[in-house]
Amino acid sequence: MERLVRKNLVQGLDLPLASVQAAAKSVCGTCVTAKGTSVQFASSSVQPQQPLELTHSDVCGPFPVTGRGGSRYAITLLDDATGLAAVRTIPSKDNAGEAVRDMIVQLEARARGAKVQQFRSDNGGEYIASQLERWLADRGIAHQYSAPYTPQQNGAAERLNRTLQDRVRALLSEAELPPSFWPDALVHAVAIRNLSPLYDGDTPWQRFFGSPPDVSGLRTFGCCAYVLANDPDKLSPRKELGTFLGYERGSAAFRVLIGSQIVISSNVTFDDSVRGPASRRPGSRFGDNGDNGSSAAAALADAAAAPADATEAPKSATPYEEAMASPFAAEWHQAMNEEMASQIANGTWELSQLPPGQRALACRWVYTVKRQPDGSIERFKARLVAKGFQQRPGLDFGELFAPTTRYASLRALLSVAAAQRLIIHQLDVKTAFLNGELEEELWMQQPPGYSNGDPQLACRLRKSIYGLKQAPRCWYEKLSSDLGSIGFVPSSADAALFVQSSPAGTVYALCHVDDLLVAAACEQQLAASKTAIGDCFTIRDLGPANVYLGMEIRQDASNGDITLSQQRYTAELLERYRLSDAKARSTPLPAGARLLPADDGEPLLADGGSEYRAIIGSLNYLATSTRPDIAQAISALARYMAAPTQSHLRLAYGVLRYLAGTRSFGLRFSANSPANAFTGYSDSDWAGDPTTRRSTTGYVFGLGSAAVSWSSQLQRTVAASSVEAEYQAAAAAVREALWLRKLAVDLRLPAEAISIKMDSQGALSLAHSPITSVRSKHIDVHHHLVRERVVRGEVQLSYCPTEHMVADILTKPLGEIKFRRCREAMGLTSI
C-alpha cells in the first residue's frame, strides 16, 4: 500500500503518504494471526571456555528395531566447550535419569577436577523427573530447559543425534549387520567422533583430556576378528573367527560376534581388509558361499533376532508396548493369554458399567522370565498388576500385614527333615493372589491389549489382584482358611509354617507367598497332602524341592543328607563384578581389620557409593540365607553405606574374592546327626567399633549338624565393661532362643531348655545371680531377661572356652585357622 501511494502506481487512491507509512509500522492482529511464522532463532553469543561448563543432552528413539539386550532408546551427553560426547543405550525412557547420572559422574571423574555447571535439555518427562532434579540440585548443577516446541535451543544435542544416526546407518551397511546391532554401532560411532578433528582441527579428546589420543588400537567396525578359544583340545582350532563389534566399556577388551554370541576378549587378531559378517568368508566354520539356500547376512540376521541364549531374554517389568515389539512378542502374548484365562476362570473381575463417582485403578502388565537352576529359560510369565499406589487408605483398603516365613524356619525344617528322613517336595500356587476375597468395592481399568473399546466399561474386582495393597493379606487369610479345612494348623512361632498331625504322621507345609514346601515321612502321605492342597488351589507340582527363594536344596538319596546353598547366585555375583577368576582370599576380612569412616583428607567414591551399596546389598542376601561366615564382614561394611571410601570398596571386593574361593560352600544337614535340640553360642567384641565404641553381638544356633539361626549386630548402647557387653549379647541370644523354643514344639522336638554357651565367667555369674554392684547396677532392665529365663528353666547357660567359641566368627575378623574351625562348626562345607 505504501509503495502504491508513494510511486502513484494506481489512480483514485487519495491517501496521505504519512498516514500510510504510519499504518505500515503498526501491528496488524489479523495479519499476525493468519500469516504468523516462528521467530528467527539467534545463535548464542556466549561460548563456554572450560570443560563441562555447559553440557547438552537429548534422547533419541524409539528405534524401529529393538537392539540386542532390549535397548530401544539412546541418550547422549555433549560437552559444549570441547565437543566430547558420551552415549548410553537404554530400554525405556524410565532409565534416562540413571544414564544421565552415570555419564556425568564418569566425565567428572576424568575431567581433571572440572565439574558440570550447567545441564541443558528439552522439556521431556525423563528430564524433569523429581529424582533427577534432586540429584542435579544436590551437586550444584543448574538445569536449563528449552522452550516447548523449540528444539533449536537444544540444537547442539539434536545435531549430535542426527550425525550419530547417519554414522550408525553407514556402519551397519558397510558391516552388513542387521539393524538389531545398532547399539554396538552407536557406541563405536561416538568413540570415532571423539577421536576425529572438529572444525578448528583439534579432536574432542585432546580438548577434553589435554593430550592427543592414542589410536594404535583402533579397528574397523565389522571387520573379521580371530578370538583365542577357551581350552581347545589338541585337534581343535586355536582361534575362532568372528565379527568385530567395538570395545567393551570399562575394560581393555574387544566385543566380537561369534555365531550368535557376543564374546568379550583381549586375545584378538584382526583382519581389517575383510568387512562384513565373518560367516561369508569361504572355509570358515560359520558357513561358506555354497548353495545352502540362504545368504550369510540373512543367517546372521536370524541369529541376532532369535533368543540365542538366556541372557537375551527381556528383563522383568518390560512395558507392554516394548514387549509386543520385542523378538519375544509371541511368547509374551501367549503368557498374557494364560494370565487372562486364569483370571476369567477364577472370577477375579467382571466387566460392568463404571458407577458415577467411582474411580477405576489403572493397571499394567509385568513380564518375567522364569529360569531353570542351570540358568536356561523355563517359561515366560506375564502378570496383570493393578497400580495400588492409587488406592486411598481407609476407603480402598484397611489392614495390610501378611506374614512370610523366616529363613530360620526353613533351615530348621531342613535339619529335621534330614534327621527324620522326610521327603520334601515343592508346590507353586498359580495366580495365588487371585484367590483372596475382597471386602472393599474396587474397580480397575480394562487390561492393555484386551480392551473392548468402550471407555464406559471397567473391571469390577470380585477377588484380590496383584498390585493391590491388601492382596497379600487377602491371600494369606484364604490360604490359612483352606489349609485349616484339611487339617493344617499355623505354627505359633511362624505363621507361615503349617503343621498337620494325624496317626499316620506329621506333615509340614512351609509357605512364602505362592511357593510351598511340603515335607512328609512317606510318599503316600506326601501325595495325599499334595492332592488335598490341589483341591483347594490350582497348583503346579514341581516335584522334589530344588530351588526355593533363590536357595538351592539338594537331598542326597544315598545317605539322606540335605544341603542348602546359593552357588548359582554366587557365580552370577562374581560374574557381575568380573571376579570369577580372581585370586581367592582365605577370610572375608583381614584379621584384626578395623573399619573407619572417611576422614577430612580421604575422598568419597566418585559415583556417590552406588556400586558399594549394590555390592553390600547383594552380599547381605547371602549372609542372611546360607553364608553365616560372611555375616560379620557385611554387618561391619554396611555401617558405611552412607559415605563409603575407596578403602571400604576394596574391603567389599575382598569379600567377593573370598566367595570366589568358596563359591561351592553351603550348609549341610546330615542325616546321621540327631536333630533333637537347639544349641547356641553367644559372644561379643567389646568396644569393637572405633567410632562409637559400641560392642558387636554375635550368636549362632545349630540344630543337628549345621547352623539354623545367626546374627552379627552392633549393640545399641555402649557397654562399660566386657562383662556388660557379653551380658547384652546373651540377652539377644536368649530372645532368639525363646522363639526357637516355640518353633521346636511345632517341629515335634523335645520341650527342653535351650543350651547357650558363653566364654565370659562374669556374664554367667550375672545371669545366675542377682548381683548388684557399682559395675552392674546401671545395666538396663530389659537385659535382665536373661536371668528371668534362666530361673524359669527355659534356657540353660554354660561356659565355653574362647578357643571353642563358634560365635567368635560373628563378632570380629579372625585369623585363617580359627576362622576355618568356626566355619566348619557351623556346618559350612563344600558341596
Summary of the structure (lengths in Angstrom):
residues: 831
radius of gyration: 33.7
end to end distance: 97.2
largest distance: 125.7
contacts: 2584
relative contact order: 0.06
helix: 36%
strand: 23%
